[in-house]
Amino acid sequence: MSMGRPRLVVVGNGMAGMRAVEELMARDPDRYAITVIGAEPQPNYNRIQLSAVLAGDKALDDIVINGWDWYDAHGVRLIAGNRAVAIDREARQVALGDGTRVAYDKLLLATGSKPVAPPIAGLGLPNVRAFRDIADVEAMIAASQNTRRAVVIGGGLLGLEAAWGLKRRGMVVSLIHLMPTLMERQLDGAAAALLHRDLDARGIAFYTNSQTEEIAGAGRAEAVVLADGRRIPADLVVLAVGIRPNIDLARDASLDVNRGILVGDDMATSDPDIYAVGECIEHNGQTFGLLAPIWDQAKVCGARLAGDAGVVYVPPPVFTSLKITGIDVFSAGALAAADDADEELTLHDAGRGLYKKVILRNGKVVGSVLYGDVADGPWYVELMREQADVSAFRDQIAFGRAFAEAAIASPQAEPAPPIAVEADPAATGLQCRAA
Ligand SMILES: Cc1cc2nc3c(=O)[nH]c(=O)nc-3n(C[C@H](O)[C@H](O)[C@H](O)COP(=O)(O)OP(=O)(O)OC[C@H]3O[C@@H](n4cnc5c(N)ncnc54)[C@H](O)[C@@H]3O)c2cc1C
């Protein structure tokens, strides 16, 4: 029973908040009486798998992480489908949308982020959606069953996964991207060109280098109009142009915020009784949009809430991979050499759709972009995390772990020629030249 225990209130029943609760409970399950407040009406689910649900590869039931019975079994009170609207720090209470209040001794904010809305007309039309939660996916699936033409705005990870999911659902899909290349924050030009080519072949129509002027329609979106006057007919418009940390509650409660809710290495905000984790935070000038660093934040937060003052957050190297069946993309760290002192080691076989780039700085891996064969991605991340000196197998590193380990095992063997392969998207066959 909760009598006498301090009260921990978590705002946000998403991936970060619930992971922090699980980390806490693994250490000290009975320390707090826990209440979780979630704006979404569902129990906690795996948000990254929304792409698989949209594409028809998974059902909503498959992506639940902590079902209703988990909360009961662990004595956690879940208030789902109810939004926290204010924090009264003096009274130590959270006010909810239905007018009720929940008292806390410790508060954890895990409010995630919200989709960026570009400054264009037509955003409020009913068939314009973001790609963020179950309600969005249900609306997109319904649209695919009743209508035909989808336009996705945004050619990053989310936009591409939305486009592919809708294509799989049988829609005619166009994708508009402001920049000249797709996923420009994760991919260099050569990898982006391969991705563009492969998705083009799957029937998605791309409008890169294209600015959206407005979403036109009377009562419903009927077309997306580009700045150059082109008009793309649409029965469904999906916005995926970026995310912004959800800081409203924290800002209104006078916690320190910038782009995100400011936290220290202990995940505490400017109020020592209020913690924050996930996409809503800003740590050392950095905000977050991927799970790997968020899991580490949850671990630190859970430990701190359990009373362990020795655990601090150190941001790990992060990597991205695209979840489109048959298209393997991987990216971690730097995309290109920062200056002449950095080395770019590249393999490029455009005919086979293979591309591998490893970036070295002072003999250490600082970035990697892979397309087609991504098996070595986790190894490059491991080398980055360990800041390993790779000079001993520098010449083999772009070929992958097996070649590098063979080189270490028999150092007398004739080394492979140093490789520096030009990125030529038109090329076929393996392009290598000695550096
Ligand atoms: C379609 C999709 C695909 C993705 N794919 C990947 C991937 O492949 N790899 C990867 O690493 N990451 C991926 N991500 C990102 C990943 O899902 C997020 O980084 C992660 O979910 C962030 O966790 P969070 O808890 O901070 O936010 P969320 O999971 O969004 O949880 C925040 C929760 O807080 C609730 N909330 C907000 N405000 C309030 C309030 N005032 N009161 C009550 N509740 C509130 C929200 O409704 C939400 O349920 C993907 C995201 C999406 C949308």
The ligand as an SDF file (V2000), in Angstrom:
LIG
                    3D

 53 58  0  0  0  0  0  0  0  0999 V2000
    6.6870    7.0070  -36.2200 C   0  0  0  0  0  0  0  0  0  0  0  0
    7.9030    7.1170  -35.3720 C   0  0  0  0  0  0  0  0  0  0  0  0
    9.0180    6.3390  -35.6330 C   0  0  0  0  0  0  0  0  0  0  0  0
   10.1560    6.4360  -34.8480 C   0  0  0  0  0  0  0  0  0  0  0  0
   11.2240    5.6310  -35.1330 N   0  0  0  0  0  0  0  0  0  0  0  0
   12.3120    5.6860  -34.3390 C   0  0  0  0  0  0  0  0  0  0  0  0
   13.4220    4.8140  -34.5620 C   0  0  0  0  0  0  0  0  0  0  0  0
   13.4420    4.0240  -35.5100 O   0  0  0  0  0  0  0  0  0  0  0  0
   14.4680    4.8690  -33.7130 N   0  0  0  0  0  0  0  0  0  0  0  0
   14.4890    5.7120  -32.6400 C   0  0  0  0  0  0  0  0  0  0  0  0
   15.4580    5.7120  -31.8870 O   0  0  0  0  0  0  0  0  0  0  0  0
   13.4700    6.5750  -32.4090 N   0  0  0  0  0  0  0  0  0  0  0  0
   12.3810    6.5660  -33.2280 C   0  0  0  0  0  0  0  0  0  0  0  0
   11.3420    7.4180  -32.9940 N   0  0  0  0  0  0  0  0  0  0  0  0
   11.4510    8.3870  -31.8780 C   0  0  0  0  0  0  0  0  0  0  0  0
   11.0390    7.7630  -30.5500 C   0  0  0  0  0  0  0  0  0  0  0  0
    9.7760    7.1890  -30.6460 O   0  0  0  0  0  0  0  0  0  0  0  0
   11.0550    8.8670  -29.4880 C   0  0  0  0  0  0  0  0  0  0  0  0
   12.3800    9.3320  -29.3580 O   0  0  0  0  0  0  0  0  0  0  0  0
   10.5360    8.4080  -28.1340 C   0  0  0  0  0  0  0  0  0  0  0  0
    9.2190    7.9210  -28.2220 O   0  0  0  0  0  0  0  0  0  0  0  0
   10.5780    9.5840  -27.1630 C   0  0  0  0  0  0  0  0  0  0  0  0
   10.0720    9.1970  -25.9200 O   0  0  0  0  0  0  0  0  0  0  0  0
    9.3930   10.2730  -24.9690 P   0  0  0  0  0  0  0  0  0  0  0  0
    8.8380    9.5260  -23.8150 O   0  0  0  0  0  0  0  0  0  0  0  0
   10.3000   11.4070  -24.7340 O   0  0  0  0  0  0  0  0  0  0  0  0
    8.1680   10.8480  -25.8250 O   0  0  0  0  0  0  0  0  0  0  0  0
    6.8350   10.0780  -26.2160 P   0  0  0  0  0  0  0  0  0  0  0  0
    7.1010    8.6350  -26.4750 O   0  0  0  0  0  0  0  0  0  0  0  0
    6.2070   10.8860  -27.2850 O   0  0  0  0  0  0  0  0  0  0  0  0
    5.9410   10.1660  -24.9030 O   0  0  0  0  0  0  0  0  0  0  0  0
    5.4620   11.3880  -24.4130 C   0  0  0  0  0  0  0  0  0  0  0  0
    4.0720   11.1450  -23.8840 C   0  0  0  0  0  0  0  0  0  0  0  0
    3.7160   12.2380  -23.0820 O   0  0  0  0  0  0  0  0  0  0  0  0
    2.3570   12.5550  -23.3300 C   0  0  0  0  0  0  0  0  0  0  0  0
    2.1240   13.9400  -22.8940 N   0  0  0  0  0  0  0  0  0  0  0  0
    2.6450   15.0740  -23.4290 C   0  0  0  0  0  0  0  0  0  0  0  0
    2.2030   16.1480  -22.7320 N   0  0  0  0  0  0  0  0  0  0  0  0
    1.4120   15.6700  -21.7470 C   0  0  0  0  0  0  0  0  0  0  0  0
    0.6660   16.2970  -20.6990 C   0  0  0  0  0  0  0  0  0  0  0  0
    0.6720   17.6180  -20.5400 N   0  0  0  0  0  0  0  0  0  0  0  0
   -0.0620   15.5190  -19.8670 N   0  0  0  0  0  0  0  0  0  0  0  0
   -0.0620   14.1460  -20.0220 C   0  0  0  0  0  0  0  0  0  0  0  0
    0.6290   13.4990  -20.9930 N   0  0  0  0  0  0  0  0  0  0  0  0
    1.3620   14.2720  -21.8290 C   0  0  0  0  0  0  0  0  0  0  0  0
    2.2140   12.3380  -24.8150 C   0  0  0  0  0  0  0  0  0  0  0  0
    0.8640   12.1920  -25.1760 O   0  0  0  0  0  0  0  0  0  0  0  0
    3.0220   11.0570  -24.9910 C   0  0  0  0  0  0  0  0  0  0  0  0
    2.2100    9.9240  -24.7860 O   0  0  0  0  0  0  0  0  0  0  0  0
   10.2000    7.3670  -33.7760 C   0  0  0  0  0  0  0  0  0  0  0  0
    9.0830    8.1780  -33.5160 C   0  0  0  0  0  0  0  0  0  0  0  0
    7.9540    8.0730  -34.3090 C   0  0  0  0  0  0  0  0  0  0  0  0
    6.7660    8.9720  -34.0140 C   0  0  0  0  0  0  0  0  0  0  0  0
  1  2  1  0
  2  3  1  0
  2 52  2  0
  3  4  2  0
  4  5  1  0
  4 50  1  0
  5  6  2  0
  6  7  1  0
  6 13  1  0
  7  8  2  0
  7  9  1  0
  9 10  1  0
 10 11  2  0
 10 12  1  0
 12 13  2  0
 13 14  1  0
 14 15  1  0
 14 50  1  0
 15 16  1  0
 16 17  1  0
 16 18  1  0
 18 19  1  0
 18 20  1  0
 20 21  1  0
 20 22  1  0
 22 23  1  0
 23 24  1  0
 24 25  2  0
 24 26  1  0
 24 27  1  0
 27 28  1  0
 28 29  2  0
 28 30  1  0
 28 31  1  0
 31 32  1  0
 32 33  1  0
 33 34  1  0
 33 48  1  0
 34 35  1  0
 35 36  1  0
 35 46  1  0
 36 37  1  0
 36 45  1  0
 37 38  2  0
 38 39  1  0
 39 40  1  0
 39 45  2  0
 40 41  1  0
 40 42  2  0
 42 43  1  0
 43 44  2  0
 44 45  1  0
 46 47  1  0
 46 48  1  0
 48 49  1  0
 50 51  2  0
 51 52  1  0
 52 53  1  0
M  END
$$$$
